[in-house]
């Protein structure tokens, strides 16, 4: 649904259908995610060439942002979620910042203020600079220092204009859970790269959170998660257990460590290997006192047992492959799906607020 469609729908929807504290917002996506078949760091990242940091590029991008914000104002939608790009702000990952990129994001934030729009600014959305990717990306523990330096810069530069910060956008995507089976279809052992990237990124999330709170005490911080509601293909014990493992892999490993619950090793024993990359104090550092979490790209997955798929012994079934329609698998109604997703995450005691994108 485009912004014009949303504007029309808002005129039709009765505001009495929603609570007084319900607010509308819009997501603006600049970054494009690619898959590199030769990427051993098991990350999906944006690819920028030198022409995307010149003056004409930022001028064109600013026009796009202005169009979006103008539509927001006209639609009476006053919340705008967009991403900063690490690879634009610090092209080499560490060192000299790009003053053109800094000026550009200041202009975007000024546009928000001029139009009465509250920005929700994402620090990291698959935007690792190539120089750091070549050093192993999140699989390299040094990434904790890289990310802390980047977050510190952003916090000091934009602290007067941003209250709402999103540390990560969809860590399951840039860490690679979403394409795990494509990378490991026959059990090729790069699992250690995945585990190290998972652990270091979750530590980086906490470090980023603490750094923003230190510099901007009144800030509101969270992370946005991509959510998959997993449904067993049959009522068999094997399918039910396979579904539990898939849920742990696609969802729980990205939220439970941050809530101080540790990794779900009971459901996924192979996660015990993370101890290889864990240092003293890591378990405590993983916990984050989020002001909110965001849920987006929510969908349902049908799961069955598969003894030949490594680590999970579970596979996702394509809806189109189902020869017999099973009513208990049907969550085509998005409202019903969102009810189950929100209920699932609301069950966590330490989640204060949930935002839906």
C-alpha positions as CSV (number, residue, x, y, z in Angstrom):
1,X,0.0,0.0,0.0
2,X,1.5,3.3,-1.0
3,X,1.3,6.6,0.8
4,X,-1.5,7.9,-1.4
5,X,-3.6,4.8,-0.7
6,X,-2.9,5.1,3.0
7,X,-4.0,8.8,2.9
8,X,-7.3,7.7,1.3
9,X,-7.8,4.9,3.8
10,X,-7.2,7.2,6.8
11,X,-10.0,9.4,5.6
12,X,-12.3,6.3,5.6
13,X,-11.2,4.7,8.9
14,X,-13.1,5.9,12.0
15,X,-10.6,7.1,14.6
16,X,-13.0,5.6,17.2
17,X,-11.8,2.2,16.0
18,X,-8.4,2.9,17.7
19,X,-7.3,3.8,21.2
20,X,-6.3,7.3,22.0
21,X,-2.7,6.4,22.3
22,X,-2.6,4.7,18.8
23,X,-0.4,6.6,16.4
24,X,0.3,6.2,12.7
25,X,3.8,6.3,11.1
26,X,5.5,5.6,7.8
27,X,8.7,3.6,7.0
28,X,11.0,5.1,4.4
29,X,13.5,2.6,3.0
30,X,16.6,3.8,1.3
31,X,18.9,0.7,1.6
32,X,18.7,-2.2,-0.8
33,X,19.7,-5.6,0.5
34,X,21.7,-8.0,-1.8
35,X,22.9,-11.5,-1.5
36,X,26.5,-12.2,-2.3
37,X,27.0,-15.9,-3.1
38,X,30.7,-15.6,-2.3
39,X,30.3,-13.8,1.0
40,X,31.9,-15.9,3.8
41,X,30.8,-13.5,6.5
42,X,27.2,-14.7,6.1
43,X,25.8,-11.1,6.0
44,X,23.4,-9.3,3.8
45,X,24.5,-5.8,3.3
46,X,24.0,-2.8,1.1
47,X,26.3,-2.1,-1.7
48,X,27.4,1.5,-2.4
49,X,29.7,2.8,-5.0
50,X,31.5,6.1,-4.9
51,X,28.8,7.9,-6.9
52,X,26.3,7.4,-4.2
53,X,28.2,9.8,-1.9
54,X,28.5,12.8,-4.2
55,X,26.5,16.1,-3.9
56,X,24.1,15.2,-6.7
57,X,23.1,12.0,-5.0
58,X,22.3,13.6,-1.7
59,X,20.4,16.4,-3.5
60,X,18.2,13.8,-5.3
61,X,17.7,11.8,-2.1
62,X,16.7,15.0,-0.2
63,X,13.9,15.6,-2.8
64,X,12.6,12.1,-2.2
65,X,12.6,12.6,1.5
66,X,10.8,15.9,1.1
67,X,8.1,14.2,-1.0
68,X,7.6,11.6,1.6
69,X,7.4,14.0,4.5
70,X,5.0,16.3,2.6
71,X,2.7,13.3,2.2
72,X,3.0,12.5,5.8
73,X,2.0,16.0,6.8
74,X,-0.9,15.9,4.4
75,X,-2.1,12.5,5.7
76,X,-1.8,13.7,9.3
77,X,0.8,11.0,10.0
78,X,3.4,12.5,12.2
79,X,5.9,9.6,12.8
80,X,8.6,8.8,10.3
81,X,10.9,5.8,10.5
82,X,14.1,5.9,8.4
83,X,17.7,4.7,8.5
84,X,21.1,6.3,8.8
85,X,23.7,4.6,6.7
86,X,27.0,3.7,8.4
87,X,28.6,3.2,5.0
88,X,27.7,6.8,4.0
89,X,28.5,8.5,7.3
90,X,31.9,6.7,7.7
91,X,32.7,5.2,4.3
92,X,35.7,3.3,5.6
93,X,33.9,2.1,8.7
94,X,36.2,3.8,11.1
95,X,38.1,7.1,10.8
96,X,37.0,10.1,8.8
97,X,33.3,10.9,8.6
98,X,31.6,12.1,5.4
99,X,30.5,15.7,6.1
100,X,28.2,15.6,3.0
101,X,26.3,12.7,4.5
102,X,26.1,14.4,7.9
103,X,24.7,17.5,6.4
104,X,22.2,15.5,4.4
105,X,20.8,13.7,7.4
106,X,20.6,17.1,9.3
107,X,18.5,18.4,6.4
108,X,16.2,15.4,6.6
109,X,15.8,15.9,10.3
110,X,15.1,19.6,9.8
111,X,12.4,18.8,7.3
112,X,10.8,16.6,9.9
113,X,10.9,19.4,12.5
114,X,9.5,22.0,10.1
115,X,6.6,19.7,9.3
116,X,5.8,18.6,12.9
117,X,7.0,15.0,12.1
118,X,8.7,12.9,14.8
119,X,11.7,11.0,13.4
120,X,12.4,7.4,14.4
121,X,16.0,7.0,13.4
122,X,17.5,3.6,12.7
123,X,21.2,3.3,13.4
124,X,21.9,0.0,11.6
125,X,19.9,-1.5,8.7
126,X,22.3,-3.8,6.8
127,X,24.7,-0.9,6.0
128,X,28.1,-2.3,7.0
129,X,30.9,-0.5,5.1
130,X,32.7,-2.7,2.7
131,X,36.1,-2.2,4.4
132,X,34.7,-3.7,7.6
133,X,32.9,-6.4,5.8
134,X,36.3,-7.5,4.3
135,X,37.5,-7.8,7.9
136,X,34.8,-10.3,8.8
137,X,32.0,-8.0,9.6
138,X,30.0,-9.0,12.7
139,X,31.9,-12.3,12.9
140,X,34.9,-10.3,14.0
141,X,34.7,-9.3,17.7
142,X,36.4,-6.0,16.8
143,X,33.0,-5.1,15.3
144,X,32.0,-4.1,18.9
145,X,34.5,-1.3,18.8
146,X,33.6,-0.3,15.2
147,X,29.9,-0.1,16.1
148,X,30.5,1.8,19.3
149,X,32.5,4.4,17.5
150,X,29.8,4.8,14.8
151,X,27.0,5.0,17.4
152,X,28.9,7.6,19.5
153,X,29.4,9.8,16.4
154,X,25.7,9.6,15.5
155,X,24.6,10.3,19.0
156,X,26.7,13.4,19.4
157,X,26.0,14.7,15.9
158,X,22.2,14.3,16.0
159,X,21.4,14.4,19.7
160,X,19.6,17.7,19.5
161,X,17.2,16.5,16.8
162,X,16.4,12.8,17.6
163,X,14.6,11.4,20.6
164,X,13.6,8.0,19.2
165,X,16.4,5.7,18.2
166,X,16.2,2.2,16.7
167,X,19.5,0.3,17.3
168,X,18.9,-2.5,14.7
169,X,16.4,-3.1,11.9
170,X,15.8,-6.8,11.4
171,X,18.9,-8.5,12.8
172,X,17.6,-11.8,11.5
173,X,18.1,-10.5,8.0
174,X,21.6,-9.1,8.2
175,X,22.9,-11.9,10.4
176,X,21.5,-14.4,7.9
177,X,18.8,-16.4,9.6
178,X,16.3,-15.6,6.8
179,X,18.5,-17.4,4.2
180,X,20.1,-20.0,6.5
181,X,18.9,-22.9,4.4
182,X,20.1,-21.4,1.1
183,X,23.6,-21.1,2.6
184,X,23.7,-24.4,4.3
185,X,21.5,-26.7,2.2
186,X,23.7,-29.7,2.7
187,X,25.2,-28.8,6.0
188,X,28.3,-27.0,4.8
189,X,30.0,-26.0,8.0
190,X,30.1,-22.3,8.1
191,X,27.9,-22.4,11.2
192,X,30.6,-20.8,13.3
193,X,30.5,-17.7,11.2
194,X,26.8,-17.4,11.9
195,X,27.2,-18.0,15.6
196,X,30.0,-15.5,16.0
197,X,28.1,-12.9,14.0
198,X,24.9,-13.5,16.1
199,X,26.7,-13.1,19.4
200,X,28.8,-10.1,18.4
201,X,25.8,-8.3,16.9
202,X,23.7,-8.8,20.0
203,X,26.5,-7.5,22.2
204,X,26.9,-4.6,19.8
205,X,23.2,-3.9,20.2
206,X,23.6,-3.6,23.9
207,X,26.7,-1.4,23.6
208,X,24.9,0.9,21.2
209,X,21.9,1.1,23.5
210,X,24.1,2.0,26.5
211,X,26.1,4.6,24.6
212,X,23.0,6.4,23.3
213,X,21.5,6.5,26.8
214,X,24.8,7.8,28.2
215,X,24.9,10.7,25.7
216,X,21.1,11.3,25.4
217,X,19.6,10.3,28.8
218,X,16.0,11.2,27.8
219,X,16.2,9.2,24.5
220,X,13.8,6.3,23.7
221,X,15.5,3.2,22.3
222,X,14.5,-0.1,20.8
223,X,15.1,-2.6,18.1
224,X,12.8,-3.7,15.2
225,X,12.5,-7.4,14.6
226,X,11.3,-9.4,11.6
227,X,8.8,-11.9,13.0
228,X,7.7,-15.3,11.7
229,X,4.7,-17.0,13.3
230,X,5.5,-20.7,12.9
231,X,2.8,-23.4,12.5
232,X,3.3,-27.1,12.5
233,X,2.4,-28.9,9.3
234,X,0.7,-31.7,11.2
235,X,-0.1,-32.5,14.8
236,X,2.6,-35.1,15.0
237,X,5.1,-34.8,17.8
238,X,8.0,-34.5,15.3
239,X,6.4,-31.6,13.4
240,X,5.5,-29.8,16.7
241,X,9.1,-30.1,18.0
242,X,10.5,-29.0,14.6
243,X,8.2,-26.0,14.7
244,X,9.5,-25.1,18.2
245,X,13.1,-25.3,16.9
246,X,12.2,-23.1,13.9
247,X,10.5,-20.5,16.1
248,X,13.6,-20.4,18.4
249,X,15.9,-20.0,15.4
250,X,13.9,-17.3,13.5
251,X,12.5,-15.4,16.5
252,X,13.7,-16.2,20.0
253,X,17.5,-16.0,19.5
254,X,17.1,-12.3,18.6
255,X,14.9,-11.3,21.5
256,X,15.5,-13.6,24.5
257,X,19.2,-12.9,25.0
258,X,18.4,-9.2,25.0
259,X,15.8,-9.7,27.7
260,X,18.3,-11.4,29.9
261,X,16.9,-14.9,29.3
262,X,20.1,-16.2,27.5
263,X,20.1,-18.2,24.3
264,X,17.4,-20.8,23.8
265,X,19.9,-23.7,24.0
266,X,17.3,-26.2,25.2
267,X,15.4,-25.8,21.9
268,X,18.6,-25.4,19.8
269,X,21.5,-27.3,21.4
270,X,24.0,-26.1,18.7
271,X,23.8,-22.6,20.2
272,X,26.0,-23.9,23.0
273,X,28.9,-23.4,20.6
274,X,28.5,-19.7,21.1
275,X,30.6,-20.2,24.3
276,X,33.6,-20.3,22.0
277,X,33.1,-16.6,21.2
278,X,31.9,-15.5,24.7
279,X,34.1,-13.7,27.2
280,X,33.6,-13.1,30.8
281,X,30.8,-10.6,31.4
282,X,29.1,-11.2,28.0
283,X,26.0,-12.8,29.4
284,X,25.3,-9.7,31.5
285,X,26.1,-7.4,28.7
286,X,23.6,-9.0,26.3
287,X,20.7,-7.8,28.4
288,X,19.1,-4.5,27.1
289,X,16.4,-2.5,28.9
290,X,14.5,-1.6,25.8
291,X,12.0,1.3,25.9
292,X,10.2,-0.5,23.1
293,X,10.5,-3.2,20.5
294,X,9.3,-3.0,17.0
295,X,7.7,-5.9,15.0
296,X,7.6,-5.8,11.2
297,X,7.6,-8.0,8.1
298,X,5.4,-10.3,10.1
299,X,4.4,-13.5,8.3
300,X,3.5,-17.1,9.0
301,X,5.7,-20.2,8.2
302,X,4.5,-23.8,7.9
303,X,7.1,-26.1,9.4
304,X,7.7,-29.8,9.2
305,X,10.4,-32.2,10.5
306,X,13.3,-33.0,8.2
307,X,16.0,-35.3,9.4
308,X,18.4,-34.3,6.6
309,X,18.6,-30.5,7.3
310,X,21.4,-29.9,9.7
311,X,21.2,-28.2,13.1
312,X,17.4,-27.7,13.1
313,X,16.0,-31.0,11.6
314,X,13.2,-28.7,10.4
315,X,12.2,-27.1,7.1
316,X,9.8,-24.4,5.9
317,X,7.0,-25.6,3.6
318,X,5.9,-23.5,0.7
319,X,2.2,-22.8,0.8
320,X,1.9,-23.7,-2.8
321,X,3.3,-27.2,-2.1
322,X,0.4,-28.1,0.1
323,X,-1.8,-30.4,-1.9
324,X,-4.6,-30.5,0.8
325,X,-5.9,-27.4,2.3
326,X,-5.6,-27.6,6.1
327,X,-7.8,-25.0,7.9
328,X,-5.6,-25.0,11.0
329,X,-2.7,-23.8,8.8
330,X,-4.7,-20.9,7.4
331,X,-3.5,-17.5,8.6
332,X,-4.1,-15.6,5.4
333,X,-6.1,-13.0,7.3
334,X,-3.3,-10.5,8.3
335,X,-5.3,-9.2,11.2
336,X,-5.5,-12.7,12.8
337,X,-1.8,-13.2,12.2
338,X,-0.9,-9.9,13.9
339,X,-3.1,-10.8,16.8
340,X,-1.0,-14.0,17.3
341,X,2.3,-12.2,16.8
342,X,1.5,-9.4,19.3
343,X,0.2,-11.9,21.8
344,X,3.4,-13.9,21.5
345,X,5.7,-11.0,22.2
346,X,3.4,-9.5,24.8
347,X,4.0,-12.7,26.8
348,X,7.5,-11.5,27.6
349,X,7.4,-9.7,30.9
350,X,10.1,-7.2,30.3
351,X,8.8,-5.8,27.0
352,X,7.4,-2.3,27.8
353,X,5.9,-1.2,24.5
354,X,5.4,-2.8,21.1
355,X,5.5,-0.8,17.8
356,X,4.2,-2.4,14.6
357,X,5.7,-1.4,11.2
